[in-house]
């Protein structure tokens, strides 16, 4: 059993607030940074982190909010969940409102559109980094098959996340490593 430490509510809120204020590009880059912070500080195990990530992907609505609630609750219970969601949401919501208002003015400007294109490319790279951080500890033929199958199901066949995750969970249960 891996021992985890319990931070103060202020420390936990500070981590989510910092990441909410400094991460751009959506849920996956945010989740990647939270993985580094929460597991690196010993506040949550990699297994609990992966479970929260997987469960958040099958919830309706914004997955990053479900993820923050799950990890915050795992670390400090209901207070941790509320603090995590509020801390990661408020700065992003305020910034989104300001950027949306500014976009109307900037969208005719080619430099602004070039900057947006560069941002999209960078966010894609951060999403791949997040995937790598989640998959790396379990890397093997089974994980490569599941990852590739899930990618193809979502990309080529437009299968929604719930069936993909349920099939992967069933296949993972049936196909266990012999020890």
N, C-alpha and C positions, 0 to 999 in steps of 0.2 A: 504494500500500500504506500502510495506517495503522500507525503505530508504536504499540506498546503498551509500557507499563513493567511491570517485574516487581517486586512488593513483596516484603518479607520474609515468611516463613511466619507470624511473629507478627502482622504487620499484616493479612494476609489472614484469619487466624483471628479476629482482633479484629473485623473487619467482620461476619463470619458470626455470631460470638458476640453482638455488639451487636444485630444484626437478629433473631436467635433469641430474645433476651431482651426485645425491645421491640415485636415485631410480633404482633398477634393477628388471628385470622380465617382461618388456613389458608395454603395455598401461594401463591395469587395476590397477596395483599398483600405477602407475604414476597418474592416474585419481583419485584414492582414496586419495592420498596425496594432490592433487590439490583441491579436494573438501574441505578437512579440512582447507587448507590455504585460499582459495578464499572466502568461505562462512564464515569461522571463523573471517576473517578480515572485513567482511561486504562489500566486493567488488562486490559480486554477490549473488542473492537470490538462495535458494535451488531449486525453481521452474525453474529459468533460467538455473541453473546448470544441472538439470535433462533433460531439453529440449535439451541443447547442447549435452549431453551424448547420448540421444536417436537419435538425428539427425546425430551425428557423426557415429553411428553404421550402418546407411544405406548408407553412402557415400562410393564410391569406394576408394581403396587404404588404406593407414594406418589410422585407425580410431583415434589414439591418436593425429595425426597431425591435422585432421579435428576438433577434440575436442578442442585442444589448440587454433586453429585459432578462433573457435566460442566463446570460453570463453574470450580470449584476446580481440576480437572485441566487445563483450558485455560490457567489462569493460572500454576499451579506444578506441574503433573504429578500423580503419584500422591499425594505428600505433601499437595498442595493439596486434592485430592479428599477424602482422609481427614479433614483438618482441617476442611474446609467442612461435611461431613456431621456430624461429631461436634459441632462448635460450634453448628450450627443445631438439632441434634436434642436434645441433653441438656437445655438449659433448658426447651424446649417439653415434653419428656416429663415432667420433674419437675412442671411447672405443670399439665399435664393430669391427672396422678395426684391432685394436691392439689385441683384444681377438681372432679374427678369425685367425690371423697370428700365435698367440701362441698356438691355439688349435691343429694345425698340430703336434706340438712338444709334447703336453700333452696327446693326446688321447690314447696313449698306456699305460699310467700310471694309475694304479688302484685307487690311492688316488685322482687324478684329476677327474676321473669318479665318484667316491663316492661323492666328493664335488659337482659335477654337479647334481647328484641325489638328494642331500639335497637341493640344490637351487631350483630345480623343485618343490619339496614338499613345500618349503617355499612360493614360488610364488603362488602356488595353494591356500594356506591359505590366502595370501594377496588379491587374486581375490575374494574369498568368503567374506572377510571383506569389499571390495568395493561394492559387491552386497548388503550386509547387510546395509551399510550406505545409499545406494540409496533407498532400499525398506522400511526400518524401519519407516520413517515418514508416509507412506501410508499403513502400515500393516493392513490387514483385509482379509476376505474370498476372495474377488475379486482379490486382489493383489496376494494372495497365489495361486489361480487358474490360473491367467495369468502367473505368474512366473513358476509354475510347468508345465503348458501347453507349454510355450516357451522352457523350458528345454527339455521336451520330444520331441517336434517337431525337435529341433536342434540335440539332441543326438540320439534318437531312429530312427527318420525318415529322418535325414539329410536335413531338410528343411532349405533353406538359410535365412539369416536375414530379407531381404526385405518383403517376404510374412508374416513371423511371426509378424513383427512390424506392418504391415498394418492391419492384422487381429486383433491384440491386440488394435490398435487405433480405429478401427471400433467397436469392442466389448466394449471398454471403453466408446466410445461415446454413444452407445445404452444402455449400462448397467450403468446408473448413480445412485448414492445414492439419495434416496428420502429424502428431508429435510423438 
